[in-house]
Amino acid sequence: MLGRLRHWREQRFAARHPFPDADWAEARARLPLLAALADDEAALLGRRAWHFAHHKRLSLHPELAATTPFDPPARLALAAQACLLTLGWSQAEHLEAFANVHEILVLPEAFQRRVEEMDEVGVMHEYDDERAGETSYQGPVVVAFPDLMESGDFTGFNVLIHELAHKLDLGNSQDVDGFPPLPRDIDPKAWHREFSAVWDDLQARLARGEETPIDDYAASHPGECFAVCCEYFFTAPDTLSQAYPGLYALLRDYFRQDPLARLPRGESPGP
């Protein structure tokens, strides 16, 4: 019954909102991350992004909207980067995963938040933290326009993927902890083991004053470790797979996607 109801709703939506093939082609042309998709993946992602753009609020801050066009291809490109995370999942899983996503708001610039953190000896520290994005359990996904413009390629950075990864993380908790709801075929112990190994390696490298193979922001909090690794999985899969092959394999099983196969020629991992 539920399946037939969902199918009827999808048919009604398609009749009322015909898919804009030209706008989707333009959205893909603007972002290497979307252009690299195989035809079947692109077709599915386009439909999901079109649905997402109609059922979630995608908006620019009024100050930004006064000077920046937000045409249909731009809206589709934004929605598609969000939906890329769930591309390998069923439609029901996709909808459930983003049930806590209600709005994506783009701000003109990075913004500051007053942060309170307690150190290892119990001393509370307060400071102003500049952020490219943020979200919360049922709150909007907020991203800064300059960082959004830097997203969409294969450089290892994508503010939308980062913040939507937090939304996945919040699927079973009101706080990000790096432990999202897992499918039955992934052992929670394996998840903990792989992420703990990455966390320990990052902490050890930082303690020795060494460079880290991925953004060291991943070492700031387990929830950030998950989000940063998701960014690398989709936008620098060669870097992640070379540095942490076990984690790459785990995320490949979790997302049911293999972004390494999408890397444009000349950007595939070396021997």
Stockholm file with secondary structure:
# STOCKHOLM 1.0

chainA/1-271         MLGRLRHWREQRFAARHPFPDADWAEARARLPLLAALADDEAALLGRRAWHFAHHKRLSLHPELAATTPFDPPARLALAAQACLLTLGWSQAEHLEAFANVHEILVLPEAFQRRVEEMDEVGVMHEYDDERAGETSYQGPVVVAFPDLMESGDFTGFNVLIHELAHKLDLGNSQDVDGFPPLPRDIDPKAWHREFSAVWDDLQARLARGEETPIDDYAASHPGECFAVCCEYFFTAPDTLSQAYPGLYALLRDYFRQDPLARLPRGESPGP
#=GR chainA/1-271 SS CHHHHHHHHHHHHHHHSCCCHHHHHHHHHHCHHHHTSCHHHHHHHHHHHHHHHHHSEEEECHHHHTTSCCCHHHHHHHHHHHHGGGTTSCHHHHHHHTTTCCEEEEESSCEEEEEEEECTTSCEEEEEEEESEECCSSSCEEEEHHHHHTCSSSSSCCHHHHHHHHHHHGGGCSSCCSCCCCCTTSCHHHHHHHHHHHHHHHHHHHHTTCCCSSCGGGGSCHHHHHHHHHHHHHHCHHHHHHHCHHHHHHHHHHHTCCGGGGCCTTCSCCC
#=GC SS_cons         CHHHHHHHHHHHHHHHSCCCHHHHHHHHHHCHHHHTSCHHHHHHHHHHHHHHHHHSEEEECHHHHTTSCCCHHHHHHHHHHHHGGGTTSCHHHHHHHTTTCCEEEEESSCEEEEEEEECTTSCEEEEEEEESEECCSSSCEEEEHHHHHTCSSSSSCCHHHHHHHHHHHGGGCSSCCSCCCCCTTSCHHHHHHHHHHHHHHHHHHHHTTCCCSSCGGGGSCHHHHHHHHHHHHHHCHHHHHHHCHHHHHHHHHHHTCCGGGGCCTTCSCCC
//
